[in-house]
Amino acid sequence: MALLKLENVTVNYGSINALSGINLEVNEGEIVTLIGSNGAGKSTTMRTIMGLKHCDGGKIFFNGEDITNKDTRVMVQKGIILSPEGRQVFPRFSVEDNLRMGAYTRPDQEIPETMEQVFQLFPKLRDRRKQIAGTLSGGEQQMLAVGRAMMAKPRLLLLDEPSLGLAPLVIKEIFDMIDKIRDMGTTILLVEQNARVALRHSDRAYVLETGRIVLSDTAQALLNSDMVRKAYLGGL
């Protein structure tokens, strides 16, 4: 049984159809990537799973339970956590306080152990734990955003554009950490413009075009697909 399953999900923004009956599955322990151009519906898919956007048709299941249009707080309690596009850290809070914000649903006695796990994943955050988040580099803020999400002990982590605006060396570091997060037992659904890097770190992937899934396969098969290479990998 899939951990996450979307069946014929449709989402509208007024008269504009953003998602048109999409179907996808994420199995426990996988990294699954959504790739597509700007406006294809990738972030809308993530927001709809998270309960931040109303699902106008179809069903969403998590661990076999219908969670369609449940409140976002319910999603968090069930273990679905979103690390949003653009990082969205609290710029006037310290690194440590940002991390604590991610653990607001967790018992206080569990927070130190979880924070230590985050510091092991992102040693730079340990070094900067008292630093104001707004003064961090872009890469450090992205580490903080993912670390904050991990403070909630997600069963399913939704990562929306984690490499956006980052230098190649930092992107490599971020994706190495994504692999480690999966090795820790967290399932990951990833939205990523850098399709080549995302596919190299994923098990499977779906290609979205104007709100429709037009292709799905193993990540390796999509890396080798002429259509995907021409459309999303620079034709190389």
Backbone bond lengths (Angstrom), bond angles and torsions (degrees), N, CA, C in turn:
res aa  C-N    CA-C-N  psi(-1)  N-CA   C-N-CA  omega(-1)  CA-C   N-CA-C  phi
1 M - - - 1.468 - - 1.525 110.31 -
2 A 1.321 116.00 133.19 1.462 120.72 179.44 1.527 110.05 -66.98
3 L 1.333 116.20 144.25 1.457 120.03 174.34 1.521 110.35 -68.84
4 L 1.338 116.39 -43.79 1.464 122.40 177.46 1.516 108.44 -124.39
5 K 1.328 116.01 134.94 1.463 120.11 179.17 1.521 109.92 -142.09
6 L 1.324 116.15 127.34 1.455 122.42 174.06 1.520 108.19 -109.53
7 E 1.336 116.42 127.75 1.458 122.06 -179.35 1.522 109.92 -119.64
8 N 1.332 116.06 110.79 1.471 122.85 174.51 1.532 112.32 52.26
9 V 1.327 116.59 43.77 1.470 121.26 -176.31 1.526 110.60 -75.61
10 T 1.318 114.57 127.22 1.463 122.55 178.57 1.524 108.62 -122.94
11 V 1.340 115.58 135.44 1.467 121.29 179.43 1.518 108.41 -136.11
12 N 1.334 115.27 134.21 1.455 120.96 179.25 1.526 110.82 -120.17
13 Y 1.319 115.68 146.04 1.457 122.86 167.09 1.520 106.11 -110.90
14 G 1.324 116.72 92.34 1.450 119.31 -173.21 1.523 109.73 63.34
15 S 1.326 116.10 -123.39 1.462 120.85 179.80 1.523 112.95 -87.47
16 I 1.336 116.33 -1.56 1.463 120.69 -177.62 1.527 109.52 -94.15
17 N 1.310 116.19 126.66 1.460 121.93 179.82 1.527 108.35 -88.73
18 A 1.340 116.48 109.97 1.466 121.23 -176.73 1.519 112.16 -88.43
19 L 1.323 117.70 -37.88 1.463 123.05 176.21 1.521 108.31 -130.22
20 S 1.335 115.92 133.72 1.462 120.56 -174.18 1.529 110.49 -120.71
21 G 1.318 116.19 82.83 1.456 121.16 173.43 1.515 114.17 63.11
22 I 1.336 117.12 51.17 1.469 118.75 -177.32 1.530 110.83 -83.90
23 N 1.323 114.70 147.18 1.459 123.19 177.25 1.524 108.38 -126.93
24 L 1.322 116.35 126.65 1.468 119.43 174.88 1.513 109.74 -153.31
25 E 1.325 114.34 157.91 1.458 121.41 178.05 1.514 109.81 -134.41
26 V 1.329 115.07 146.65 1.461 122.05 172.05 1.519 107.06 -128.86
27 N 1.313 116.53 118.21 1.459 121.38 179.87 1.527 110.56 -86.55
28 E 1.299 115.90 152.82 1.463 120.29 -179.07 1.525 110.38 -58.13
29 G 1.344 115.99 132.79 1.450 121.56 177.96 1.511 114.80 89.23
30 E 1.333 117.83 -2.39 1.468 121.00 -178.63 1.524 112.29 -90.51
31 I 1.339 114.70 158.58 1.462 122.61 159.31 1.522 105.58 -110.29
32 V 1.322 116.14 117.40 1.463 122.10 179.19 1.518 107.92 -118.78
33 T 1.330 115.98 134.97 1.463 121.53 -175.86 1.519 111.56 -114.58
34 L 1.331 115.38 140.22 1.457 122.61 168.37 1.518 107.62 -103.13
35 I 1.331 116.74 122.21 1.456 119.70 176.28 1.525 108.90 -119.42
36 G 1.312 115.36 155.84 1.456 121.07 -179.13 1.508 109.53 163.13
37 S 1.301 116.71 166.10 1.458 121.34 -178.39 1.521 110.30 -75.37
38 N 1.334 116.39 172.02 1.461 121.00 175.54 1.524 109.97 -58.12
39 G 1.320 116.43 134.97 1.454 120.73 179.22 1.509 114.63 84.79
40 A 1.330 117.23 5.77 1.465 119.90 -177.86 1.522 112.29 -75.06
41 G 1.340 117.27 -21.46 1.459 120.95 179.87 1.516 114.06 113.73
42 K 1.330 117.25 11.78 1.469 120.31 -176.14 1.528 111.57 -65.49
43 S 1.322 116.70 -53.57 1.465 119.58 -178.86 1.522 111.38 -66.97
44 T 1.331 117.20 -33.82 1.467 120.14 175.69 1.519 110.59 -60.59
45 T 1.327 116.61 -39.79 1.468 120.33 177.32 1.526 110.71 -59.28
46 M 1.330 116.27 -46.06 1.463 120.53 -179.55 1.530 111.21 -63.55
47 R 1.318 116.28 -44.82 1.468 120.68 -178.30 1.531 111.10 -65.63
48 T 1.318 116.53 -33.58 1.467 119.95 179.63 1.523 110.63 -71.22
49 I 1.331 116.81 -41.57 1.472 120.08 175.84 1.528 109.83 -58.48
50 M 1.331 115.64 -40.30 1.462 121.38 -173.98 1.524 112.78 -79.20
51 G 1.341 117.37 -6.66 1.453 120.25 -178.88 1.505 114.13 83.64
52 L 1.330 116.97 11.62 1.455 121.62 179.14 1.522 112.07 -87.73
53 K 1.330 116.74 -15.25 1.473 122.67 176.76 1.517 107.81 -132.31
54 H 1.327 115.89 137.46 1.459 120.81 -177.61 1.518 110.76 -71.70
55 C 1.319 115.75 134.17 1.462 122.70 175.13 1.531 107.92 -86.73
56 D 1.326 116.77 118.93 1.465 120.84 -175.54 1.522 113.19 -88.66
57 G 1.324 117.14 -10.63 1.457 120.32 178.26 1.512 110.25 -167.61
58 G 1.324 117.04 153.57 1.451 120.65 -179.30 1.523 112.28 88.28
59 K 1.334 115.05 -173.90 1.464 121.50 -175.82 1.530 110.66 -135.42
60 I 1.338 115.02 150.10 1.462 122.33 173.45 1.521 107.61 -122.66
61 F 1.338 116.33 128.36 1.454 121.67 -179.51 1.523 110.13 -120.01
62 F 1.329 115.46 138.10 1.465 121.59 175.05 1.519 107.79 -126.18
63 N 1.315 115.85 119.07 1.466 122.08 -177.68 1.525 111.23 54.13
64 G 1.328 115.85 36.89 1.450 122.01 177.86 1.517 115.73 85.99
65 E 1.333 117.78 -6.05 1.466 122.11 -177.91 1.521 110.17 -100.43
66 D 1.319 116.10 136.82 1.461 121.79 177.39 1.533 108.90 -71.61
67 I 1.339 116.36 115.04 1.463 120.66 -179.78 1.527 111.26 -115.39
68 T 1.318 117.29 16.33 1.458 121.52 -176.88 1.528 111.01 -56.46
69 N 1.332 115.19 123.43 1.464 123.09 176.00 1.528 114.06 60.69
70 K 1.323 116.53 23.85 1.460 119.31 171.73 1.532 109.59 -71.22
71 D 1.323 115.61 155.42 1.457 120.86 178.51 1.530 110.85 -62.09
72 T 1.331 116.91 145.77 1.469 121.52 -179.22 1.519 111.67 -56.77
73 R 1.319 117.77 -35.42 1.464 120.43 178.49 1.522 111.39 -62.00
74 V 1.326 116.72 -33.79 1.463 120.90 177.40 1.525 109.61 -67.35
75 M 1.333 116.05 -40.69 1.469 119.92 179.08 1.528 110.71 -60.30
76 V 1.317 116.23 -44.11 1.462 121.00 179.66 1.524 110.37 -61.75
77 Q 1.317 116.33 -44.77 1.465 119.92 -179.93 1.526 112.00 -63.11
78 K 1.330 116.92 -30.21 1.458 120.83 179.40 1.525 112.42 -81.32
79 G 1.334 116.99 -10.97 1.454 120.18 176.82 1.505 115.20 104.06
80 I 1.336 118.29 17.90 1.456 122.33 174.90 1.531 107.68 -101.45
81 I 1.332 116.25 120.44 1.463 120.83 -175.03 1.526 109.08 -129.23
82 L 1.330 116.39 135.49 1.460 122.92 179.58 1.519 110.45 -106.73
83 S 1.339 116.08 128.13 1.462 122.08 166.35 1.522 106.17 -100.51
84 P 1.339 118.41 106.64 1.465 120.82 -164.71 1.526 113.83 -77.71
85 E 1.323 114.06 161.30 1.465 120.70 172.56 1.528 109.51 -60.77
86 G 1.329 116.39 141.06 1.449 120.26 177.91 1.515 114.43 82.70
87 R 1.331 116.62 9.03 1.468 124.70 172.64 1.525 113.07 70.70
88 Q 1.351 117.55 -56.87 1.467 122.00 174.75 1.529 112.91 54.37
89 V 1.315 116.16 45.12 1.465 119.69 172.08 1.529 108.80 -73.40
90 F 1.319 116.29 165.14 1.466 121.04 174.74 1.526 107.13 -86.83
91 P 1.338 118.12 102.56 1.468 120.70 -166.11 1.523 114.87 -66.81
92 R 1.331 118.23 -23.27 1.466 120.54 -177.45 1.523 112.54 -95.88
93 F 1.323 116.02 -2.85 1.463 120.89 177.72 1.523 109.09 -94.71
94 S 1.319 115.39 156.24 1.464 119.77 174.69 1.520 110.04 -71.54
95 V 1.323 115.46 165.70 1.456 120.95 175.36 1.527 110.11 -55.97
96 E 1.309 116.26 -46.72 1.468 120.41 -178.08 1.524 111.55 -62.45
97 D 1.335 117.02 -41.27 1.461 119.61 179.91 1.526 111.27 -68.22
98 N 1.332 117.35 -35.43 1.463 120.35 174.52 1.521 110.43 -60.15
99 L 1.325 116.17 -44.04 1.461 119.71 179.54 1.519 110.99 -63.36
100 R 1.314 117.09 -41.45 1.459 120.39 179.40 1.533 111.36 -63.28
101 M 1.324 116.80 -32.24 1.468 119.73 177.25 1.529 111.06 -62.17
102 G 1.333 116.54 -32.27 1.454 119.78 178.38 1.513 113.33 -70.79
103 A 1.327 116.95 -16.74 1.467 121.69 -175.36 1.525 112.29 -107.68
104 Y 1.345 116.97 22.34 1.467 118.12 -172.28 1.529 112.84 -67.00
105 T 1.337 118.00 -18.44 1.466 119.79 177.68 1.526 112.42 -92.96
106 R 1.320 117.19 -2.84 1.462 121.04 -174.55 1.535 110.97 -95.86
107 P 1.327 117.90 151.31 1.475 119.89 175.06 1.528 110.97 -60.73
108 D 1.315 116.99 140.71 1.464 121.50 -176.18 1.526 112.10 -56.55
109 Q 1.328 116.71 -35.81 1.464 119.13 -174.95 1.528 112.50 -70.12
110 E 1.336 117.18 -17.36 1.466 120.58 -179.97 1.526 112.99 -89.14
111 I 1.322 117.53 -14.38 1.465 120.82 -171.90 1.528 112.98 -64.73
112 P 1.347 120.87 -45.05 1.467 119.18 -178.65 1.527 113.29 -58.63
113 E 1.324 117.26 -41.45 1.467 119.91 -179.85 1.525 110.92 -65.43
114 T 1.337 116.75 -42.69 1.459 120.36 179.93 1.522 111.06 -66.55
115 M 1.341 116.55 -39.36 1.457 119.66 178.22 1.524 110.76 -63.60
116 E 1.308 117.44 -37.39 1.460 120.76 177.27 1.526 110.28 -63.31
117 Q 1.317 117.34 -39.23 1.467 120.35 176.57 1.529 111.24 -62.68
118 V 1.328 116.31 -39.63 1.473 120.06 177.81 1.528 110.20 -65.57
119 F 1.322 116.88 -41.12 1.473 119.85 178.96 1.531 111.52 -65.56
120 Q 1.327 117.22 -30.96 1.458 119.67 175.73 1.524 110.89 -69.46
121 L 1.338 116.12 -35.72 1.461 120.26 176.01 1.518 111.64 -69.41
122 F 1.318 116.27 -41.89 1.460 122.85 -175.33 1.529 109.59 -126.37
123 P 1.329 118.09 80.39 1.470 120.70 -177.19 1.532 113.37 -56.97
124 K 1.319 117.65 -29.13 1.465 120.03 179.20 1.519 111.69 -61.72
125 L 1.314 116.60 -31.48 1.467 119.53 179.63 1.518 111.16 -69.79
126 R 1.328 117.26 -32.75 1.466 119.54 175.65 1.533 110.00 -62.69
127 D 1.324 115.53 -43.70 1.464 120.12 -179.23 1.520 112.20 -64.83
128 R 1.345 116.45 -24.90 1.468 120.79 -174.82 1.531 111.84 -115.00
129 R 1.303 118.03 21.97 1.464 120.90 -171.19 1.521 113.22 -60.06
130 K 1.339 118.19 -27.22 1.467 121.02 179.37 1.523 112.37 -97.96
131 Q 1.327 117.11 -1.27 1.466 121.10 -177.57 1.529 110.08 -78.48
132 I 1.343 115.69 147.04 1.456 120.30 178.06 1.528 109.00 -71.20
133 A 1.325 116.88 131.27 1.469 121.74 -171.07 1.522 112.75 -60.15
134 G 1.329 116.78 -33.67 1.465 119.87 -178.64 1.512 113.81 -67.18
135 T 1.318 117.60 -14.33 1.465 120.90 179.89 1.532 112.19 -95.27
136 L 1.321 118.09 -1.08 1.459 121.55 178.67 1.523 110.53 -75.07
137 S 1.323 116.29 157.74 1.460 120.89 172.30 1.530 109.44 -68.92
138 G 1.339 115.96 167.76 1.464 119.71 179.14 1.517 112.23 -59.55
139 G 1.329 116.46 -42.19 1.456 120.11 179.26 1.512 112.25 -65.11
140 E 1.316 116.73 -39.90 1.467 120.66 178.78 1.524 111.03 -67.51
141 Q 1.336 116.71 -37.16 1.464 119.33 176.56 1.525 111.25 -65.18
142 Q 1.344 116.92 -36.45 1.461 118.87 177.03 1.523 110.96 -66.45
143 M 1.334 116.84 -40.48 1.468 119.94 174.90 1.518 110.49 -59.74
144 L 1.317 116.17 -40.07 1.460 120.46 179.94 1.525 110.83 -66.39
145 A 1.327 117.10 -40.41 1.462 120.46 179.31 1.533 111.14 -62.81
146 V 1.332 116.08 -43.47 1.467 119.25 178.44 1.524 110.11 -69.48
147 G 1.342 116.72 -41.20 1.460 120.56 177.63 1.516 112.11 -60.71
148 R 1.322 116.49 -40.69 1.472 120.54 177.17 1.523 110.76 -60.90
149 A 1.346 116.63 -41.94 1.465 120.07 177.28 1.525 111.12 -63.16
150 M 1.324 116.90 -38.40 1.465 120.59 -178.53 1.524 111.81 -69.80
151 M 1.321 117.93 -21.49 1.461 120.77 177.66 1.528 111.83 -63.14
152 A 1.328 117.35 -21.39 1.458 120.86 179.46 1.528 112.32 -86.42
153 K 1.340 116.80 2.61 1.464 121.84 -179.99 1.533 111.06 55.12
154 P 1.325 117.81 58.70 1.465 119.50 -175.54 1.518 112.53 -68.56
155 R 1.310 114.86 145.18 1.457 120.62 167.34 1.526 109.50 -86.65
156 L 1.356 114.78 -35.76 1.464 122.17 175.04 1.517 108.19 -126.48
157 L 1.331 116.84 120.68 1.460 122.57 -179.99 1.522 108.57 -105.56
158 L 1.332 115.99 122.60 1.459 122.56 176.07 1.528 107.98 -98.35
159 L 1.319 116.78 116.19 1.464 121.94 -178.42 1.524 109.23 -110.92
160 D 1.323 116.65 115.74 1.459 121.51 -176.79 1.527 109.68 -106.49
161 E 1.336 116.17 106.46 1.470 124.39 176.62 1.532 112.79 55.17
162 P 1.329 119.05 57.87 1.470 119.69 -178.28 1.525 114.80 -68.15
163 S 1.345 118.58 -17.73 1.472 119.38 -178.41 1.518 112.93 -99.16
164 L 1.323 117.59 3.19 1.462 121.53 -172.73 1.527 111.60 -58.11
165 G 1.334 116.14 121.49 1.457 121.95 174.83 1.508 115.94 76.37
166 L 1.339 117.77 12.41 1.461 120.83 -175.80 1.529 111.60 -103.48
167 A 1.320 115.24 154.15 1.465 121.70 178.01 1.527 109.81 -72.20
168 P 1.350 117.60 154.23 1.470 120.87 -176.97 1.527 114.55 -53.64
169 L 1.326 118.25 -41.11 1.464 119.67 -178.94 1.525 111.11 -66.68
170 V 1.332 115.96 -36.00 1.463 119.87 178.86 1.534 110.06 -70.87
171 I 1.335 116.65 -38.25 1.463 120.82 177.24 1.524 110.02 -58.74
172 K 1.318 116.46 -44.25 1.469 119.92 178.18 1.528 110.83 -59.18
173 E 1.319 115.76 -42.55 1.464 120.36 179.88 1.531 111.09 -63.40
174 I 1.327 116.16 -42.44 1.460 120.50 179.93 1.527 110.73 -62.98
175 F 1.327 116.64 -44.32 1.462 119.11 -177.81 1.526 112.15 -72.78
176 D 1.301 117.87 -29.26 1.469 119.35 171.87 1.525 109.96 -61.92
177 M 1.332 116.11 -38.65 1.459 120.04 177.96 1.530 111.60 -69.18
178 I 1.330 117.19 -35.02 1.467 120.48 176.82 1.527 109.94 -61.90
179 D 1.328 116.84 -41.60 1.469 120.08 176.32 1.526 110.79 -60.41
180 K 1.323 116.81 -41.94 1.465 120.51 -179.44 1.528 111.21 -66.09
181 I 1.334 116.40 -37.33 1.466 120.16 178.71 1.527 110.15 -63.17
182 R 1.322 116.70 -41.37 1.460 119.64 176.21 1.528 110.67 -63.61
183 D 1.345 116.70 -40.25 1.461 120.10 179.69 1.531 111.73 -64.24
184 M 1.332 116.51 -23.03 1.463 121.13 177.41 1.531 111.90 -78.65
185 G 1.339 116.59 -6.70 1.457 120.09 177.17 1.514 115.42 107.23
186 T 1.327 117.46 8.07 1.463 121.15 -179.61 1.521 109.82 -94.58
187 T 1.309 116.62 128.76 1.462 122.58 175.17 1.524 108.99 -81.19
188 I 1.342 116.83 143.58 1.466 120.30 -171.79 1.531 110.61 -131.07
189 L 1.331 115.07 130.45 1.461 122.10 166.80 1.520 106.39 -111.44
190 L 1.329 115.40 124.05 1.459 121.93 -168.89 1.519 110.77 -120.23
191 V 1.333 116.70 132.22 1.460 122.75 168.11 1.520 106.93 -108.48
192 E 1.331 116.37 129.27 1.463 118.27 -171.72 1.528 111.12 -154.89
193 Q 1.347 115.34 126.18 1.462 120.29 175.86 1.523 111.57 -71.76
194 N 1.330 116.86 -32.81 1.464 120.90 179.71 1.525 108.12 -78.48
195 A 1.330 115.29 79.15 1.460 121.03 -170.11 1.520 112.39 -62.21
196 R 1.318 116.97 -38.80 1.465 119.44 -177.42 1.522 111.12 -61.04
197 V 1.319 117.28 -49.07 1.465 120.83 -179.77 1.523 110.24 -64.93
198 A 1.329 116.67 -43.96 1.467 120.15 -178.28 1.517 111.31 -60.24
199 L 1.320 117.56 -44.42 1.461 120.54 -178.50 1.521 111.39 -65.98
200 R 1.310 117.20 -34.04 1.463 120.32 179.06 1.523 112.22 -66.36
201 H 1.319 116.88 -21.63 1.468 120.60 -177.56 1.532 112.21 -109.18
202 S 1.335 117.93 9.05 1.460 121.28 -174.40 1.522 111.08 -114.25
203 D 1.325 114.43 160.34 1.463 120.98 172.97 1.523 110.69 -87.47
204 R 1.328 115.62 -47.37 1.458 121.21 -179.00 1.521 108.72 -138.74
205 A 1.348 115.57 167.69 1.459 119.07 179.65 1.523 110.36 -152.89
206 Y 1.326 114.01 156.06 1.457 123.03 174.20 1.517 108.32 -121.92
207 V 1.331 116.44 142.17 1.462 122.00 177.12 1.524 108.31 -106.56
208 L 1.328 116.22 122.01 1.462 122.67 179.05 1.524 110.15 -103.60
209 E 1.318 115.93 135.09 1.465 121.84 172.41 1.514 108.19 -136.18
210 T 1.327 116.15 121.27 1.471 123.21 179.73 1.523 112.80 42.27
211 G 1.334 115.07 50.59 1.457 120.99 173.25 1.506 115.96 81.26
212 R 1.320 117.63 8.40 1.456 121.22 179.61 1.527 110.27 -127.14
213 I 1.319 117.09 142.63 1.451 121.05 173.02 1.518 108.07 -83.03
214 V 1.332 115.22 117.56 1.461 120.08 -175.27 1.525 111.86 -104.09
215 L 1.331 116.77 -12.37 1.457 119.65 -178.08 1.519 108.86 -161.34
216 S 1.320 116.98 142.26 1.458 121.51 172.56 1.518 108.26 -148.70
217 D 1.342 115.72 143.39 1.458 120.06 -178.01 1.518 107.99 -173.15
218 T 1.321 116.00 -176.94 1.456 118.64 170.97 1.523 108.84 -64.55
219 A 1.323 116.11 154.67 1.462 119.76 -179.98 1.522 111.39 -60.59
220 Q 1.318 116.68 -39.99 1.465 119.60 -179.04 1.521 111.03 -64.51
221 A 1.328 117.33 -40.77 1.458 120.30 179.02 1.523 111.13 -63.57
222 L 1.320 117.49 -39.08 1.464 120.15 178.98 1.525 111.35 -70.50
223 L 1.340 117.49 -33.79 1.469 119.89 174.32 1.522 110.93 -60.60
224 N 1.325 116.41 -32.39 1.464 121.30 -177.97 1.524 113.48 -92.24
225 S 1.333 116.92 -2.55 1.460 121.07 -177.63 1.523 110.62 -76.71
226 D 1.316 117.02 128.90 1.470 121.09 178.73 1.518 111.17 -61.29
227 M 1.341 116.80 -40.20 1.458 119.97 -179.36 1.522 111.43 -63.20
228 V 1.328 115.81 -46.05 1.461 119.98 -179.40 1.522 110.35 -67.23
229 R 1.308 117.30 -40.11 1.475 120.44 -179.16 1.522 110.66 -63.16
230 K 1.314 116.97 -41.84 1.465 120.04 -179.07 1.527 112.24 -70.96
231 A 1.320 115.94 -38.25 1.469 120.12 -173.82 1.530 113.35 -84.42
232 Y 1.358 116.80 -35.41 1.458 119.06 -169.06 1.529 114.28 -127.20
233 L 1.319 118.07 -11.47 1.452 119.95 -177.46 1.509 113.47 -115.73
234 G 1.322 115.28 23.28 1.452 119.38 175.97 1.514 114.71 72.33
235 G 1.325 117.46 14.76 1.446 121.17 177.67 1.494 115.38 72.02
236 L 1.354 116.49 10.20 1.472 119.11 -176.78 1.516 111.11 -82.39
